[in-house]
């Protein structure tokens, strides 16, 4: 499926918000648990757009990211980010285990798994199932076999073939290109109308915007 086409499960006539997320992003994980409430309260739907966080930032910044070399600000220090994410998870009342130094996996390959599922019309369901494997479950590692097993568990026909299909990598790049072209520079990003809301902590501003837009 072309990355710009509507998905079969989108609700006709409903305002759609693009949710630019990275499956390995702690703040994307936190934010995704709030989407159902926002959709219910404001009558919107979300189009899930998987990217690789570092690659997106490098493309948006002309080749560098805040994680290349010493962090320029405390907000990019992993010790602080773990503490911050744990505080948000406590506020939301959701489980959270930081994967840094705990889980071995390749974020780009995990993203390709999400894109493969998206090409088969099951991107949101797959990402929702993979998030807890990274941020909740006690997994020491995740690899290709694990991604395929999850696709099979969800009953996604042809998932393994889609994962290995070169078109999946091309689609992943196309999604990233579109996100950057629309102004995304990090994850999670929420795109609606001509507005950009970046970060889990901006969800309150997204809600405020939606309330005034009604």
N, C-alpha and C positions, 0 to 999 in steps of 0.2 A: 504494500500500500504506500502510495506517495505520502511523504511526511506532511504535506500541506492539506490533504484531503480530510473531510469530516469523518469521524468514526461512526460506525453503525449504531453504537449505543448512546450517542449524543441525543439530547432531547431537543426536538425541533422548536425553534422560537425562544429557547432559553438562553439568557446571557451566558457566554462562555468565557472563562478566564484561563489563560495559559499558565500552567504550573511548571516552571522550569526548575527541575530538581536533579540532584545527584544522589544515586542510591547509597553512596558512601559518605554522604554529608550528614553529620549529626543534626544540623539545623533543618535540613530537609526532612529528616525523620520526625523531628519534633513537630514541624509545621504540618506534615501530611495527616497527623492525627486530629488536626483541627478542621480539616476541609469539609467533612460531612456536616458539622455544625454550621459552618458558614453557608454551605449549599442549602441546608434546610431553612436557615433563618432569612436568607436573602434571595432564594429562588434562582440560584445560579448553578452552573455546572463547571467542572474543571477539565481541561485537556492536559493530560500528563505528558510532559516533554522531557525525556531523560537525556542528561548530558554528563560529561565527566568534568567535575568541578575545576580542577587545575587547568585542564585544556581550555575550558571556557574562559577562565580568567586570563590565561596567557594570550588567547586570541583577542579578547576585548582590550587588553592592555598593550598590545603590540609585541608580545613575545615574552613577557615576564609575569610572575605572580607574586603576591605577598609572601609566599612560602619559599621562594627562591633566594637562598642566602638567609642571613639573620633577619628575623621578623622586624619590620619597621615600627610595629606598635604591639603593645601587650596583648591586644585582642587576638593576635595570631599565635600566641604561645599555647601549646597544647595543654599544659597544666591548667591554665586559666580557662581554656575552652571546655575542658572536661568539667570543671567546677560549675561553669555557667550553664552547660547543657544539663547537668544533674539538677540544678536549681529550677530550670524550666520544666524538666520532666516531673519534678515534685509538684510544681504549680499546676501542671496539667493532670496530674494523677495518673501518669503512664509509666511503664517500666522502661529502664534505660541502663545499658551497660556500655561504657565507652570502648570502642574497638581498638583504640590506639595502644600499641604494644601488647595487645591481647589476641587479636585475630589477624591471621595471615591471609590476605587475598589481594587480587589485582583489581583496582577500582575501574579501570578501563574495560576489563573483561566482564566485570559485573554489569557495567553500563550496557555493553553489547548484548548481554542476556536480556536486559530490559527492552532494548530496541528490537531484538528478535521477537519477543513476545508482542511488542507493539505492532510490528509488521503483520502479525497474525491476529490482530484485533483484541489482544488480551493484555495490553501493556499495563493498564492500571492494576488489574488483578494480580499480575506477576510482581509488580513493584511492591504492592501492599504485602504480599507474601514474603518477599525477599528482605524488606526492611527489618523485620524482627529477627531474621537469621543473622543479621549483622549487629543489631543494636540491643538484642534481648537474649537470644539463645547463647548457650555456652559452647560455641563452636571454636575449635582451635584454628581452623582454616576453611576456606571455601574455594572450590575450583570448578572447572568445566563440568565434571561429572555431577557435582552438587547442583549446578544451575540446570542441567538437563533433568536431573531427578525432580527438581521443583517444578519444572515445566510439565513433566509427566504426571506429577501429583495433581496439578491443576487441570489435567486433561487437555493440554494444548497440543493438538495434532501438528506434527511437522516441526516441532520446536528445535530439535537437534539439527535438522537440516538448515533451518533458518539461522541458527547460531553460527554455523560454519559458512553460510552463504556470503560471498564478498559484498553483496548488496547491503547486508546489514551494516557493515562498516561505512559504506557510502551514505546510508540513511542516517547513521549516527552523526556523521559530519554535517549532513544537510540540516538536521535538527539544531545542531550547534550554530551553524552559520545563520540560520533564521533567528535564533535567540539573540545572537550578538547584533545582527542587523536591526533588531527591534529594541536594542538598548540594554540587554541583559549583560551584567558584568560579574555576577556571582550567583550563588544559590542559597536558599530558594528565591526565585523571582516570580512575581505574579504580574502578568501583563493583561490589562483590560483597557479598552478604548485607547487613549494615547498616554496612559499612566503606567508607571513602573513602581512596584512596591517590592523592595528587596529586604529579605531577612525574615526569619520567624518572628522577630520582635516588631515587625511592621504589620503583622496581621491585624492588630487593633486599628491601624490606619486604613487597611483594606476594608475592614468592616464599616468604618466611619464613611468611607467613600461610597460604598454600596448603599448604605442607609440614606445618604443624600442624593444618590442617583435614582432611587425608586420614584 
